[in-house]
Amino acid sequence: MPLVTNVLLIRHGQSKGNAERRFGGHTATPLSSRGRKQAEATARTLKSESLTAIYSSDLARAMETARPAANLTRLPINGTSAFRERGVGVLEGLTFEDAAQQHPEQYAALLRRDFEHVLTGGESYRQLLDRAWQKLDEIIAQNRGGKIAVFSHTGTICILALHLMGALDSPELKPVWISSANCGITRFELRDDGFVRVLNINDVSHLSGL
């Protein structure tokens, strides 16, 4: 019977930047009060998931989201810059409206999901993929047969989900976007014979009532 490794990709809770409709990028913005409640609700759900390892972007909003789950499961948080959000350079910290006005070309490239476009002072989605997929594949190899939680960001989770589904193997890529709500969970089963099963995309059922 094939060995199965489970991967859970979890977006951080609402940050203060999210609440203010600002680009987060690599900015160390903390969670809002709503985001902290989302993190606690997510932790309660993950407690029953029999996690074997927790990884997280090293940015404050992701680490803060992972902490309640780490406390309940008694697992350490392995922080890494590989799972950071896409660096958005000159758009960092700007509201969406200000970004559109001050940097219309950069903003337009971001909205059309131009995979190769390097934002001024930031990254392209291709560069995000290059740093994130290698780390994900590494931890999957290190945790074969386990259940791994990865706390990250909407752009990074989109790229990693597409990577796991094999959708980014073509040299020319179509603009495809998988949205993740705050604390949305995307679940995969990965068999060691190469079969990939997508269990959930952006599951937010554990947040009902917040």
C-alpha positions as a Markdown table, in Angstrom:
| # | Residue | x | y | z |
|---|---|---|---|---|
| 1 | Met | 0.0 | 0.0 | 0.0 |
| 2 | Pro | 1.4 | 3.4 | -0.9 |
| 3 | Leu | 2.8 | 5.6 | 1.8 |
| 4 | Val | 0.7 | 8.8 | 2.2 |
| 5 | Thr | 2.0 | 12.2 | 3.4 |
| 6 | Asn | -0.5 | 14.9 | 4.2 |
| 7 | Val | 0.2 | 18.5 | 3.6 |
| 8 | Leu | -1.9 | 21.3 | 5.0 |
| 9 | Leu | -1.3 | 24.8 | 3.6 |
| 10 | Ile | -2.8 | 27.4 | 6.0 |
| 11 | Arg | -3.0 | 31.1 | 5.4 |
| 12 | His | -2.3 | 33.4 | 8.3 |
| 13 | Gly | -5.2 | 35.1 | 10.2 |
| 14 | Gln | -6.3 | 38.6 | 9.3 |
| 15 | Ser | -3.4 | 41.0 | 9.8 |
| 16 | Lys | -3.7 | 44.7 | 10.6 |
| 17 | Gly | -2.5 | 45.3 | 7.0 |
| 18 | Asn | -5.3 | 43.1 | 5.6 |
| 19 | Ala | -7.9 | 45.0 | 7.7 |
| 20 | Glu | -6.6 | 48.3 | 6.2 |
| 21 | Arg | -6.4 | 46.8 | 2.7 |
| 22 | Arg | -2.6 | 47.2 | 2.4 |
| 23 | Phe | -0.1 | 45.2 | 0.6 |
| 24 | Gly | 1.8 | 43.0 | 3.1 |
| 25 | Gly | 4.7 | 41.5 | 1.2 |
| 26 | His | 7.6 | 41.1 | 3.6 |
| 27 | Thr | 6.3 | 43.7 | 6.0 |
| 28 | Ala | 6.3 | 42.5 | 9.6 |
| 29 | Thr | 2.6 | 43.3 | 10.2 |
| 30 | Pro | 1.0 | 41.6 | 13.3 |
| 31 | Leu | -2.5 | 40.0 | 13.4 |
| 32 | Ser | -5.6 | 42.1 | 14.1 |
| 33 | Ser | -7.9 | 41.1 | 17.0 |
| 34 | Arg | -10.0 | 39.2 | 14.5 |
| 35 | Gly | -6.9 | 37.5 | 13.2 |
| 36 | Arg | -6.0 | 36.2 | 16.7 |
| 37 | Lys | -9.5 | 34.7 | 17.1 |
| 38 | Gln | -9.1 | 33.0 | 13.7 |
| 39 | Ala | -5.8 | 31.6 | 14.7 |
| 40 | Glu | -7.2 | 30.2 | 18.0 |
| 41 | Ala | -10.2 | 28.6 | 16.1 |
| 42 | Thr | -7.7 | 27.1 | 13.5 |
| 43 | Ala | -5.6 | 25.7 | 16.3 |
| 44 | Arg | -8.6 | 23.9 | 17.9 |
| 45 | Thr | -9.3 | 22.3 | 14.5 |
| 46 | Leu | -5.7 | 21.3 | 14.0 |
| 47 | Lys | -5.4 | 19.7 | 17.4 |
| 48 | Ser | -7.6 | 16.8 | 16.1 |
| 49 | Glu | -5.6 | 16.5 | 12.9 |
| 50 | Ser | -2.7 | 14.4 | 14.3 |
| 51 | Leu | 0.0 | 16.8 | 13.0 |
| 52 | Thr | 3.5 | 15.6 | 13.0 |
| 53 | Ala | 5.3 | 18.8 | 12.1 |
| 54 | Ile | 4.6 | 22.6 | 11.9 |
| 55 | Tyr | 6.4 | 24.9 | 9.5 |
| 56 | Ser | 5.8 | 28.6 | 9.0 |
| 57 | Ser | 6.8 | 31.7 | 7.1 |
| 58 | Asp | 9.1 | 33.6 | 9.5 |
| 59 | Leu | 6.9 | 36.8 | 9.0 |
| 60 | Ala | 5.1 | 37.9 | 12.2 |
| 61 | Arg | 1.6 | 37.4 | 10.9 |
| 62 | Ala | 2.2 | 33.8 | 10.0 |
| 63 | Met | 4.3 | 32.9 | 13.1 |
| 64 | Glu | 1.6 | 34.5 | 15.3 |
| 65 | Thr | -1.1 | 32.3 | 13.6 |
| 66 | Ala | 1.0 | 29.1 | 14.0 |
| 67 | Arg | 1.7 | 29.7 | 17.7 |
| 68 | Pro | -1.7 | 28.6 | 19.1 |
| 69 | Ala | -1.5 | 25.4 | 17.1 |
| 70 | Ala | 2.0 | 24.7 | 18.3 |
| 71 | Asn | 0.9 | 25.2 | 21.9 |
| 72 | Leu | -2.0 | 22.8 | 21.6 |
| 73 | Thr | -0.1 | 20.1 | 19.6 |
| 74 | Arg | 3.1 | 20.6 | 21.6 |
| 75 | Leu | 5.1 | 20.7 | 18.3 |
| 76 | Pro | 7.8 | 23.3 | 17.6 |
| 77 | Ile | 7.4 | 25.9 | 14.8 |
| 78 | Asn | 10.0 | 25.6 | 12.1 |
| 79 | Gly | 10.2 | 29.2 | 10.8 |
| 80 | Thr | 11.7 | 29.8 | 7.3 |
| 81 | Ser | 11.9 | 32.7 | 4.9 |
| 82 | Ala | 11.2 | 30.3 | 2.1 |
| 83 | Phe | 7.5 | 30.5 | 2.8 |
| 84 | Arg | 7.2 | 34.3 | 3.0 |
| 85 | Glu | 4.7 | 36.1 | 0.8 |
| 86 | Arg | 5.9 | 37.5 | -2.5 |
| 87 | Gly | 8.1 | 40.6 | -2.0 |
| 88 | Val | 6.1 | 43.4 | -3.6 |
| 89 | Gly | 8.8 | 46.0 | -3.4 |
| 90 | Val | 7.6 | 49.6 | -4.0 |
| 91 | Leu | 4.0 | 48.5 | -3.2 |
| 92 | Glu | 4.9 | 47.3 | 0.4 |
| 93 | Gly | 2.7 | 48.9 | 3.0 |
| 94 | Leu | 0.6 | 50.9 | 0.5 |
| 95 | Thr | -3.2 | 50.7 | 0.4 |
| 96 | Phe | -4.5 | 49.1 | -2.8 |
| 97 | Glu | -5.9 | 52.4 | -3.9 |
| 98 | Asp | -2.5 | 54.3 | -3.3 |
| 99 | Ala | -0.6 | 51.5 | -5.1 |
| 100 | Ala | -2.8 | 51.8 | -8.1 |
| 101 | Gln | -2.3 | 55.6 | -8.2 |
| 102 | Gln | 1.4 | 55.8 | -7.4 |
| 103 | His | 2.6 | 52.7 | -9.3 |
| 104 | Pro | 0.0 | 51.9 | -12.0 |
| 105 | Glu | 2.2 | 49.7 | -14.1 |
| 106 | Gln | 3.4 | 47.6 | -11.2 |
| 107 | Tyr | -0.1 | 47.3 | -9.8 |
| 108 | Ala | -1.5 | 46.2 | -13.2 |
| 109 | Ala | 1.2 | 43.5 | -13.6 |
| 110 | Leu | 0.2 | 42.2 | -10.1 |
| 111 | Leu | -3.5 | 42.1 | -10.9 |
| 112 | Arg | -3.0 | 40.2 | -14.2 |
| 113 | Arg | -0.8 | 37.6 | -12.4 |
| 114 | Asp | 2.1 | 38.1 | -14.7 |
| 115 | Phe | 4.2 | 35.2 | -13.6 |
| 116 | Glu | 7.5 | 36.5 | -14.9 |
| 117 | His | 7.2 | 40.2 | -14.0 |
| 118 | Val | 9.6 | 41.3 | -11.3 |
| 119 | Leu | 8.0 | 44.1 | -9.2 |
| 120 | Thr | 10.3 | 47.0 | -8.7 |
| 121 | Gly | 12.3 | 46.3 | -5.5 |
| 122 | Gly | 10.5 | 43.0 | -5.1 |
| 123 | Glu | 10.0 | 39.6 | -6.7 |
| 124 | Ser | 8.3 | 37.8 | -9.6 |
| 125 | Tyr | 6.0 | 34.8 | -9.0 |
| 126 | Arg | 8.6 | 32.7 | -10.7 |
| 127 | Gln | 11.2 | 33.8 | -8.0 |
| 128 | Leu | 8.6 | 33.0 | -5.3 |
| 129 | Leu | 8.1 | 29.6 | -6.8 |
| 130 | Asp | 11.8 | 28.9 | -7.0 |
| 131 | Arg | 12.4 | 29.6 | -3.3 |
| 132 | Ala | 9.2 | 28.0 | -2.0 |
| 133 | Trp | 8.8 | 24.7 | -3.9 |
| 134 | Gln | 12.3 | 23.5 | -3.0 |
| 135 | Lys | 11.7 | 24.0 | 0.7 |
| 136 | Leu | 8.3 | 22.3 | 0.5 |
| 137 | Asp | 9.7 | 19.3 | -1.3 |
| 138 | Glu | 12.5 | 19.1 | 1.2 |
| 139 | Ile | 10.2 | 19.0 | 4.2 |
| 140 | Ile | 7.9 | 16.5 | 2.5 |
| 141 | Ala | 10.9 | 14.2 | 2.0 |
| 142 | Gln | 11.9 | 14.7 | 5.6 |
| 143 | Asn | 8.4 | 13.9 | 6.9 |
| 144 | Arg | 7.3 | 11.0 | 4.7 |
| 145 | Gly | 4.1 | 9.4 | 6.1 |
| 146 | Gly | 3.4 | 12.4 | 8.4 |
| 147 | Lys | 1.0 | 15.2 | 8.4 |
| 148 | Ile | 2.6 | 18.6 | 7.9 |
| 149 | Ala | 1.1 | 22.0 | 8.6 |
| 150 | Val | 2.6 | 24.9 | 6.6 |
| 151 | Phe | 1.5 | 28.4 | 7.7 |
| 152 | Ser | 2.0 | 30.9 | 4.9 |
| 153 | His | 0.4 | 33.6 | 2.8 |
| 154 | Thr | -2.2 | 33.8 | 0.0 |
| 155 | Gly | 0.3 | 34.2 | -2.9 |
| 156 | Thr | 2.7 | 31.6 | -1.6 |
| 157 | Ile | -0.1 | 29.1 | -0.9 |
| 158 | Cys | -1.5 | 29.6 | -4.4 |
| 159 | Ile | 2.0 | 28.9 | -5.9 |
| 160 | Leu | 2.6 | 25.9 | -3.7 |
| 161 | Ala | -0.8 | 24.4 | -4.4 |
| 162 | Leu | -0.3 | 24.7 | -8.1 |
| 163 | His | 3.2 | 23.2 | -7.7 |
| 164 | Leu | 1.8 | 20.2 | -5.9 |
| 165 | Met | -0.8 | 19.7 | -8.6 |
| 166 | Gly | 1.9 | 19.9 | -11.3 |
| 167 | Ala | 0.3 | 23.0 | -12.9 |
| 168 | Leu | 3.6 | 24.9 | -13.0 |
| 169 | Asp | 5.7 | 22.5 | -14.9 |
| 170 | Ser | 5.2 | 24.2 | -18.3 |
| 171 | Pro | 7.8 | 26.7 | -19.5 |
| 172 | Glu | 4.9 | 29.1 | -20.4 |
| 173 | Leu | 2.3 | 29.5 | -17.7 |
| 174 | Lys | -1.3 | 30.8 | -17.9 |
| 175 | Pro | -2.4 | 33.2 | -15.2 |
| 176 | Val | -4.2 | 30.9 | -12.7 |
| 177 | Trp | -5.1 | 32.0 | -9.2 |
| 178 | Ile | -6.2 | 30.0 | -6.2 |
| 179 | Ser | -7.6 | 32.3 | -3.5 |
| 180 | Ser | -7.1 | 31.7 | 0.2 |
| 181 | Ala | -9.1 | 33.5 | 2.9 |
| 182 | Asn | -7.5 | 34.3 | 6.2 |
| 183 | Cys | -6.9 | 31.0 | 8.0 |
| 184 | Gly | -8.3 | 29.0 | 5.0 |
| 185 | Ile | -6.9 | 25.5 | 4.9 |
| 186 | Thr | -5.9 | 23.6 | 1.7 |
| 187 | Arg | -5.3 | 19.9 | 2.2 |
| 188 | Phe | -3.4 | 17.5 | 0.1 |
| 189 | Glu | -2.6 | 13.7 | 0.2 |
| 190 | Leu | 0.6 | 12.9 | -1.5 |
| 191 | Arg | 1.2 | 9.2 | -2.2 |
| 192 | Asp | 4.8 | 8.0 | -2.7 |
| 193 | Asp | 3.7 | 6.5 | -6.1 |
| 194 | Gly | 3.2 | 10.0 | -7.3 |
| 195 | Phe | -0.6 | 10.2 | -7.0 |
| 196 | Val | -1.8 | 13.6 | -5.6 |
| 197 | Arg | -5.2 | 13.9 | -4.0 |
| 198 | Val | -6.7 | 17.4 | -3.3 |
| 199 | Leu | -8.9 | 17.1 | -0.3 |
| 200 | Asn | -9.9 | 20.7 | 0.3 |
| 201 | Ile | -9.1 | 24.1 | -1.1 |
| 202 | Asn | -9.6 | 27.1 | 1.2 |
| 203 | Asp | -11.6 | 25.3 | 3.8 |
| 204 | Val | -12.9 | 27.9 | 6.3 |
| 205 | Ser | -15.7 | 25.8 | 7.9 |
| 206 | His | -13.8 | 26.0 | 11.3 |
| 207 | Leu | -14.2 | 29.8 | 11.3 |
| 208 | Ser | -18.0 | 29.8 | 11.2 |
| 209 | Gly | -19.5 | 31.9 | 14.0 |
| 210 | Leu | -16.5 | 34.3 | 14.3 |
